[in-house]
Amino acid sequence: MTGLNYLVQKAVMDSKIWTKEAEGNNYLVDLKKADVGAIYLGNIDTQFSLKNDENILNAEIKKTGIYLRESSGAVGTLNHVDMVV
């Protein structure tokens, strides 16, 4: 990854993301505390519908990106998900 297509070091340390606890509560977390070392800013279309047993739409995954864990260098994925409310 080269150029300006990813966030690393200070940009990651100063960034936060919204996440959800197991109980369903939303909260902000520092990317560094979430073990994120770098985020690739590009993404690809990964259209996928998430439906229940009765074939009713619950959500749609629209796009997927990748990030690297700071501690191990392992690759993780990020998803843009549109939820049905």
N, C-alpha and C positions, 0 to 999 in steps of 0.2 A: 504494500500500500504506500503510495507516494503522493506528494502534493497536498492539497487541502481537503482530501476526501475522508479524513478521519480526525477524531478528537483524541488527544493524548495528554499526558502529564498534567500541567496546570489547568487546562481547559476541563479535564475530567474531574480534577480535584475541586473545582469551583462549581460544578454542575450538580443538579439534583433531578430525580425522576419521581413521578407519582407511582406508587405501588400499592398493593392490597394485602392486608393481613389475612390469615386463615379465617378469622371471624368476620371478614368482609369490610373492615374499616380501611379507608384510604389514608395514606400518609406520605410525606416527602422523605426521601432518603438520599444522602450523599452518594454519588457514584463510587467514590473511594471506599465507603463503608459497604457498598454492595459488591466489592471486589472487582470493579470494572477498571481495566487498565487502558483500553482503547475501544472506541466505537467507530465502525466504518459508517460513513454518512450516506452511502449509496444503499439502494434496496432493489428488490425485484418483485414483480407482481406474483403473488401466490394465492390467487382466488380460491377459497375453500369455504364451503358452507358447513356450519355446525348446527345440526338439527337434533331434536329429541326423538324418542321412540315413535311418536306419532307423525314424524316428518315435518314438524313445525320448526321454522327457522329460529334459532337462539342467538346466533352471531355469525359474522363472516370475517374470515381472515383475509385482509386485502394485500398487504405487503410484508416482506420479511427482510431483515437486515442481520448483521453479525456484530459481535463484540468479542474482545479477548479478556479473560480473567487475569487480574493483576498477579495473583498468587501462583498460578500454574501455567498461564499462557493458553489454557484450554479455550476453545471457541464455543460461544453460546449464541443463541438467536434471540432477536427482538421481533415482535409482531405488531402490526397495525391491525387492530380488531375492532370492527363495528358491532356493538351489542344491540340487541333488540330490547326495547324497554316497553 
